[in-house]
Amino acid sequence: MAVEVDNSGGGGNVLVGFLLGAVLIAVAIVGFFMWDNYKSHTGGGSTPTATITVKKN
């Protein structure tokens, strides 16, 4: 009984891992900018305004 060892698939796994890591980083960057844009446009209500009326007697 002979045991055969196949070590020829290691390089492909490294390439797939590298590509998946690059995709995850790209998704994280796009998601961050979308979240930042959402947070900057939805404040806690409208900006406060002040009205000053000056009456001359």
mmCIF file as gemmi writes it, N, C-alpha and C atoms, coordinates in Angstrom:
data_model
loop_
_atom_site.group_PDB
_atom_site.id
_atom_site.type_symbol
_atom_site.label_atom_id
_atom_site.label_alt_id
_atom_site.label_comp_id
_atom_site.label_asym_id
_atom_site.label_entity_id
_atom_site.label_seq_id
_atom_site.pdbx_PDB_ins_code
_atom_site.Cartn_x
_atom_site.Cartn_y
_atom_site.Cartn_z
_atom_site.occupancy
_atom_site.B_iso_or_equiv
_atom_site.pdbx_formal_charge
_atom_site.auth_seq_id
_atom_site.auth_asym_id
_atom_site.pdbx_PDB_model_num
ATOM 1 N N . MET Axp A 1 ? 0.853 -1.176 0 1 0 ? 1 A 1
ATOM 2 C CA . MET Axp A 1 ? 0 0 0 1 0 ? 1 A 1
ATOM 3 C C . MET Axp A 1 ? 0.897 1.238 0 1 0 ? 1 A 1
ATOM 4 N N . ALA Axp A 2 ? 0.701 2.083 -1.006 1 0 ? 2 A 1
ATOM 5 C CA . ALA Axp A 2 ? 1.524 3.275 -1.153 1 0 ? 2 A 1
ATOM 6 C C . ALA Axp A 2 ? 0.673 4.513 -0.905 1 0 ? 2 A 1
ATOM 7 N N . VAL Axp A 3 ? 1.253 5.506 -0.229 1 0 ? 3 A 1
ATOM 8 C CA . VAL Axp A 3 ? 0.571 6.77 0.043 1 0 ? 3 A 1
ATOM 9 C C . VAL Axp A 3 ? 1.182 7.822 -0.867 1 0 ? 3 A 1
ATOM 10 N N . GLU Axp A 4 ? 0.318 8.454 -1.661 1 0 ? 4 A 1
ATOM 11 C CA . GLU Axp A 4 ? 0.809 9.501 -2.543 1 0 ? 4 A 1
ATOM 12 C C . GLU Axp A 4 ? 0.481 10.86 -1.94 1 0 ? 4 A 1
ATOM 13 N N . VAL Axp A 5 ? 1.455 11.736 -1.958 1 0 ? 5 A 1
ATOM 14 C CA . VAL Axp A 5 ? 1.284 13.076 -1.409 1 0 ? 5 A 1
ATOM 15 C C . VAL Axp A 5 ? 1.286 14.054 -2.573 1 0 ? 5 A 1
ATOM 16 N N . ASP Axp A 6 ? 0.246 14.869 -2.648 1 0 ? 6 A 1
ATOM 17 C CA . ASP Axp A 6 ? 0.139 15.845 -3.732 1 0 ? 6 A 1
ATOM 18 C C . ASP Axp A 6 ? 0.309 17.239 -3.129 1 0 ? 6 A 1
ATOM 19 N N . ASN Axp A 7 ? 1.412 17.864 -3.415 1 0 ? 7 A 1
ATOM 20 C CA . ASN Axp A 7 ? 1.701 19.202 -2.889 1 0 ? 7 A 1
ATOM 21 C C . ASN Axp A 7 ? 1.625 20.266 -3.978 1 0 ? 7 A 1
ATOM 22 N N . SER Axp A 8 ? 0.902 20.015 -5.059 1 0 ? 8 A 1
ATOM 23 C CA . SER Axp A 8 ? 0.93 20.944 -6.181 1 0 ? 8 A 1
ATOM 24 C C . SER Axp A 8 ? -0.124 22.055 -6.081 1 0 ? 8 A 1
ATOM 25 N N . GLY Axp A 9 ? -1.021 22.054 -5.074 1 0 ? 9 A 1
ATOM 26 C CA . GLY Axp A 9 ? -2.1 23.032 -5.029 1 0 ? 9 A 1
ATOM 27 C C . GLY Axp A 9 ? -1.866 24.186 -4.082 1 0 ? 9 A 1
ATOM 28 N N . GLY Axp A 10 ? -0.69 24.323 -3.512 1 0 ? 10 A 1
ATOM 29 C CA . GLY Axp A 10 ? -0.466 25.361 -2.516 1 0 ? 10 A 1
ATOM 30 C C . GLY Axp A 10 ? -0.427 26.776 -3.069 1 0 ? 10 A 1
ATOM 31 N N . GLY Axp A 11 ? 0.1 26.94 -4.256 1 0 ? 11 A 1
ATOM 32 C CA . GLY Axp A 11 ? 0.218 28.272 -4.835 1 0 ? 11 A 1
ATOM 33 C C . GLY Axp A 11 ? -1.115 28.887 -5.177 1 0 ? 11 A 1
ATOM 34 N N . GLY Axp A 12 ? -2.055 28.089 -5.621 1 0 ? 12 A 1
ATOM 35 C CA . GLY Axp A 12 ? -3.385 28.589 -5.951 1 0 ? 12 A 1
ATOM 36 C C . GLY Axp A 12 ? -4.125 29.089 -4.73 1 0 ? 12 A 1
ATOM 37 N N . ASN Axp A 13 ? -3.932 28.422 -3.601 1 0 ? 13 A 1
ATOM 38 C CA . ASN Axp A 13 ? -4.607 28.845 -2.373 1 0 ? 13 A 1
ATOM 39 C C . ASN Axp A 13 ? -4.099 30.206 -1.905 1 0 ? 13 A 1
ATOM 40 N N . VAL Axp A 14 ? -2.819 30.457 -2.085 1 0 ? 14 A 1
ATOM 41 C CA . VAL Axp A 14 ? -2.254 31.747 -1.698 1 0 ? 14 A 1
ATOM 42 C C . VAL Axp A 14 ? -2.839 32.851 -2.576 1 0 ? 14 A 1
ATOM 43 N N . LEU Axp A 15 ? -2.961 32.582 -3.872 1 0 ? 15 A 1
ATOM 44 C CA . LEU Axp A 15 ? -3.511 33.572 -4.796 1 0 ? 15 A 1
ATOM 45 C C . LEU Axp A 15 ? -4.969 33.86 -4.472 1 0 ? 15 A 1
ATOM 46 N N . VAL Axp A 16 ? -5.746 32.833 -4.192 1 0 ? 16 A 1
ATOM 47 C CA . VAL Axp A 16 ? -7.16 33.025 -3.844 1 0 ? 16 A 1
ATOM 48 C C . VAL Axp A 16 ? -7.282 33.812 -2.538 1 0 ? 16 A 1
ATOM 49 N N . GLY Axp A 17 ? -6.458 33.523 -1.58 1 0 ? 17 A 1
ATOM 50 C CA . GLY Axp A 17 ? -6.478 34.259 -0.314 1 0 ? 17 A 1
ATOM 51 C C . GLY Axp A 17 ? -6.108 35.716 -0.5 1 0 ? 17 A 1
ATOM 52 N N . PHE Axp A 18 ? -5.125 35.969 -1.336 1 0 ? 18 A 1
ATOM 53 C CA . PHE Axp A 18 ? -4.719 37.35 -1.609 1 0 ? 18 A 1
ATOM 54 C C . PHE Axp A 18 ? -5.841 38.118 -2.3 1 0 ? 18 A 1
ATOM 55 N N . LEU Axp A 19 ? -6.482 37.506 -3.292 1 0 ? 19 A 1
ATOM 56 C CA . LEU Axp A 19 ? -7.577 38.171 -3.998 1 0 ? 19 A 1
ATOM 57 C C . LEU Axp A 19 ? -8.77 38.421 -3.075 1 0 ? 19 A 1
ATOM 58 N N . LEU Axp A 20 ? -9.096 37.46 -2.24 1 0 ? 20 A 1
ATOM 59 C CA . LEU Axp A 20 ? -10.205 37.652 -1.292 1 0 ? 20 A 1
ATOM 60 C C . LEU Axp A 20 ? -9.884 38.76 -0.299 1 0 ? 20 A 1
ATOM 61 N N . GLY Axp A 21 ? -8.654 38.835 0.155 1 0 ? 21 A 1
ATOM 62 C CA . GLY Axp A 21 ? -8.254 39.912 1.054 1 0 ? 21 A 1
ATOM 63 C C . GLY Axp A 21 ? -8.356 41.275 0.39 1 0 ? 21 A 1
ATOM 64 N N . ALA Axp A 22 ? -7.956 41.362 -0.882 1 0 ? 22 A 1
ATOM 65 C CA . ALA Axp A 22 ? -8.058 42.628 -1.607 1 0 ? 22 A 1
ATOM 66 C C . ALA Axp A 22 ? -9.512 43.038 -1.784 1 0 ? 22 A 1
ATOM 67 N N . VAL Axp A 23 ? -10.381 42.072 -2.071 1 0 ? 23 A 1
ATOM 68 C CA . VAL Axp A 23 ? -11.812 42.373 -2.225 1 0 ? 23 A 1
ATOM 69 C C . VAL Axp A 23 ? -12.398 42.848 -0.898 1 0 ? 23 A 1
ATOM 70 N N . LEU Axp A 24 ? -12.031 42.206 0.195 1 0 ? 24 A 1
ATOM 71 C CA . LEU Axp A 24 ? -12.538 42.611 1.508 1 0 ? 24 A 1
ATOM 72 C C . LEU Axp A 24 ? -12.081 44.027 1.869 1 0 ? 24 A 1
ATOM 73 N N . ILE Axp A 25 ? -10.843 44.351 1.57 1 0 ? 25 A 1
ATOM 74 C CA . ILE Axp A 25 ? -10.352 45.696 1.863 1 0 ? 25 A 1
ATOM 75 C C . ILE Axp A 25 ? -11.079 46.732 1.01 1 0 ? 25 A 1
ATOM 76 N N . ALA Axp A 26 ? -11.304 46.422 -0.272 1 0 ? 26 A 1
ATOM 77 C CA . ALA Axp A 26 ? -12.019 47.356 -1.146 1 0 ? 26 A 1
ATOM 78 C C . ALA Axp A 26 ? -13.449 47.57 -0.66 1 0 ? 26 A 1
ATOM 79 N N . VAL Axp A 27 ? -14.114 46.506 -0.243 1 0 ? 27 A 1
ATOM 80 C CA . VAL Axp A 27 ? -15.484 46.627 0.279 1 0 ? 27 A 1
ATOM 81 C C . VAL Axp A 27 ? -15.5 47.441 1.568 1 0 ? 27 A 1
ATOM 82 N N . ALA Axp A 28 ? -14.504 47.255 2.413 1 0 ? 28 A 1
ATOM 83 C CA . ALA Axp A 28 ? -14.438 48.021 3.665 1 0 ? 28 A 1
ATOM 84 C C . ALA Axp A 28 ? -14.239 49.509 3.387 1 0 ? 28 A 1
ATOM 85 N N . ILE Axp A 29 ? -13.394 49.838 2.414 1 0 ? 29 A 1
ATOM 86 C CA . ILE Axp A 29 ? -13.15 51.258 2.098 1 0 ? 29 A 1
ATOM 87 C C . ILE Axp A 29 ? -14.405 51.894 1.525 1 0 ? 29 A 1
ATOM 88 N N . VAL Axp A 30 ? -15.061 51.224 0.582 1 0 ? 30 A 1
ATOM 89 C CA . VAL Axp A 30 ? -16.295 51.766 0 1 0 ? 30 A 1
ATOM 90 C C . VAL Axp A 30 ? -17.372 51.896 1.07 1 0 ? 30 A 1
ATOM 91 N N . GLY Axp A 31 ? -17.494 50.891 1.917 1 0 ? 31 A 1
ATOM 92 C CA . GLY Axp A 31 ? -18.481 50.946 2.993 1 0 ? 31 A 1
ATOM 93 C C . GLY Axp A 31 ? -18.215 52.078 3.967 1 0 ? 31 A 1
ATOM 94 N N . PHE Axp A 32 ? -16.952 52.329 4.272 1 0 ? 32 A 1
ATOM 95 C CA . PHE Axp A 32 ? -16.626 53.429 5.177 1 0 ? 32 A 1
ATOM 96 C C . PHE Axp A 32 ? -17.041 54.766 4.589 1 0 ? 32 A 1
ATOM 97 N N . PHE Axp A 33 ? -16.739 54.973 3.301 1 0 ? 33 A 1
ATOM 98 C CA . PHE Axp A 33 ? -17.101 56.251 2.693 1 0 ? 33 A 1
ATOM 99 C C . PHE Axp A 33 ? -18.606 56.412 2.578 1 0 ? 33 A 1
ATOM 100 N N . MET Axp A 34 ? -19.332 55.327 2.318 1 0 ? 34 A 1
ATOM 101 C CA . MET Axp A 34 ? -20.797 55.412 2.272 1 0 ? 34 A 1
ATOM 102 C C . MET Axp A 34 ? -21.35 55.741 3.655 1 0 ? 34 A 1
ATOM 103 N N . TRP Axp A 35 ? -20.795 55.123 4.705 1 0 ? 35 A 1
ATOM 104 C CA . TRP Axp A 35 ? -21.246 55.384 6.073 1 0 ? 35 A 1
ATOM 105 C C . TRP Axp A 35 ? -20.927 56.818 6.478 1 0 ? 35 A 1
ATOM 106 N N . ASP Axp A 36 ? -19.729 57.29 6.114 1 0 ? 36 A 1
ATOM 107 C CA . ASP Axp A 36 ? -19.326 58.654 6.454 1 0 ? 36 A 1
ATOM 108 C C . ASP Axp A 36 ? -20.218 59.669 5.748 1 0 ? 36 A 1
ATOM 109 N N . ASN Axp A 37 ? -20.564 59.404 4.495 1 0 ? 37 A 1
ATOM 110 C CA . ASN Axp A 37 ? -21.448 60.301 3.753 1 0 ? 37 A 1
ATOM 111 C C . ASN Axp A 37 ? -22.841 60.307 4.381 1 0 ? 37 A 1
ATOM 112 N N . TYR Axp A 38 ? -23.313 59.136 4.807 1 0 ? 38 A 1
ATOM 113 C CA . TYR Axp A 38 ? -24.626 59.044 5.45 1 0 ? 38 A 1
ATOM 114 C C . TYR Axp A 38 ? -24.631 59.805 6.775 1 0 ? 38 A 1
ATOM 115 N N . LYS Axp A 39 ? -23.575 59.644 7.572 1 0 ? 39 A 1
ATOM 116 C CA . LYS Axp A 39 ? -23.521 60.304 8.876 1 0 ? 39 A 1
ATOM 117 C C . LYS Axp A 39 ? -23.411 61.817 8.739 1 0 ? 39 A 1
ATOM 118 N N . SER Axp A 40 ? -22.746 62.304 7.699 1 0 ? 40 A 1
ATOM 119 C CA . SER Axp A 40 ? -22.57 63.746 7.567 1 0 ? 40 A 1
ATOM 120 C C . SER Axp A 40 ? -23.831 64.434 7.065 1 0 ? 40 A 1
ATOM 121 N N . HIS Axp A 41 ? -24.739 63.709 6.415 1 0 ? 41 A 1
ATOM 122 C CA . HIS Axp A 41 ? -25.955 64.329 5.888 1 0 ? 41 A 1
ATOM 123 C C . HIS Axp A 41 ? -27.16 64.142 6.79 1 0 ? 41 A 1
ATOM 124 N N . THR Axp A 42 ? -27.077 63.29 7.781 1 0 ? 42 A 1
ATOM 125 C CA . THR Axp A 42 ? -28.207 63.088 8.685 1 0 ? 42 A 1
ATOM 126 C C . THR Axp A 42 ? -27.81 63.538 10.075 1 0 ? 42 A 1
ATOM 127 N N . GLY Axp A 43 ? -27.973 64.817 10.32 1 0 ? 43 A 1
ATOM 128 C CA . GLY Axp A 43 ? -27.649 65.351 11.639 1 0 ? 43 A 1
ATOM 129 C C . GLY Axp A 43 ? -28.799 65.124 12.596 1 0 ? 43 A 1
ATOM 130 N N . GLY Axp A 44 ? -28.684 65.616 13.781 1 0 ? 44 A 1
ATOM 131 C CA . GLY Axp A 44 ? -29.734 65.479 14.775 1 0 ? 44 A 1
ATOM 132 C C . GLY Axp A 44 ? -30.813 66.531 14.601 1 0 ? 44 A 1
ATOM 133 N N . GLY Axp A 45 ? -31.372 66.649 13.437 1 0 ? 45 A 1
ATOM 134 C CA . GLY Axp A 45 ? -32.359 67.68 13.164 1 0 ? 45 A 1
ATOM 135 C C . GLY Axp A 45 ? -31.742 68.766 12.307 1 0 ? 45 A 1
ATOM 136 N N . SER Axp A 46 ? -32.495 69.84 12.093 1 0 ? 46 A 1
ATOM 137 C CA . SER Axp A 46 ? -31.968 70.927 11.279 1 0 ? 46 A 1
ATOM 138 C C . SER Axp A 46 ? -31.026 71.798 12.104 1 0 ? 46 A 1
ATOM 139 N N . THR Axp A 47 ? -30.234 72.576 11.407 1 0 ? 47 A 1
ATOM 140 C CA . THR Axp A 47 ? -29.295 73.45 12.102 1 0 ? 47 A 1
ATOM 141 C C . THR Axp A 47 ? -30.057 74.577 12.793 1 0 ? 47 A 1
ATOM 142 N N . PRO Axp A 48 ? -29.654 74.969 13.964 1 0 ? 48 A 1
ATOM 143 C CA . PRO Axp A 48 ? -30.375 76.032 14.673 1 0 ? 48 A 1
ATOM 144 C C . PRO Axp A 48 ? -30.221 77.38 13.962 1 0 ? 48 A 1
ATOM 145 N N . THR Axp A 49 ? -31.311 78.114 13.919 1 0 ? 49 A 1
ATOM 146 C CA . THR Axp A 49 ? -31.276 79.446 13.298 1 0 ? 49 A 1
ATOM 147 C C . THR Axp A 49 ? -31.696 80.481 14.327 1 0 ? 49 A 1
ATOM 148 N N . ALA Axp A 50 ? -31.16 81.668 14.195 1 0 ? 50 A 1
ATOM 149 C CA . ALA Axp A 50 ? -31.504 82.765 15.101 1 0 ? 50 A 1
ATOM 150 C C . ALA Axp A 50 ? -32.081 83.905 14.278 1 0 ? 50 A 1
ATOM 151 N N . THR Axp A 51 ? -33.207 84.457 14.735 1 0 ? 51 A 1
ATOM 152 C CA . THR Axp A 51 ? -33.824 85.603 14.075 1 0 ? 51 A 1
ATOM 153 C C . THR Axp A 51 ? -33.731 86.796 14.999 1 0 ? 51 A 1
ATOM 154 N N . ILE Axp A 52 ? -33.126 87.843 14.503 1 0 ? 52 A 1
ATOM 155 C CA . ILE Axp A 52 ? -32.96 89.065 15.316 1 0 ? 52 A 1
ATOM 156 C C . ILE Axp A 52 ? -33.812 90.165 14.69 1 0 ? 52 A 1
ATOM 157 N N . THR Axp A 53 ? -34.676 90.745 15.485 1 0 ? 53 A 1
ATOM 158 C CA . THR Axp A 53 ? -35.537 91.829 15.027 1 0 ? 53 A 1
ATOM 159 C C . THR Axp A 53 ? -35.145 93.099 15.771 1 0 ? 53 A 1
ATOM 160 N N . VAL Axp A 54 ? -34.825 94.123 15.026 1 0 ? 54 A 1
ATOM 161 C CA . VAL Axp A 54 ? -34.438 95.406 15.635 1 0 ? 54 A 1
ATOM 162 C C . VAL Axp A 54 ? -35.524 96.409 15.316 1 0 ? 54 A 1
ATOM 163 N N . LYS Axp A 55 ? -36.122 97.027 16.383 1 0 ? 55 A 1
ATOM 164 C CA . LYS Axp A 55 ? -37.164 98.034 16.209 1 0 ? 55 A 1
ATOM 165 C C . LYS Axp A 55 ? -36.598 99.393 16.587 1 0 ? 55 A 1
ATOM 166 N N . LYS Axp A 56 ? -36.818 100.368 15.735 1 0 ? 56 A 1
ATOM 167 C CA . LYS Axp A 56 ? -36.34 101.719 16.006 1 0 ? 56 A 1
ATOM 168 C C . LYS Axp A 56 ? -37.505 102.534 16.55 1 0 ? 56 A 1
ATOM 169 N N . ASN Axp A 57 ? -37.349 103.147 17.721 1 0 ? 57 A 1
ATOM 170 C CA . ASN Axp A 57 ? -38.422 103.936 18.335 1 0 ? 57 A 1
ATOM 171 C C . ASN Axp A 57 ? -38.382 105.367 17.95 1 0 ? 57 A 1
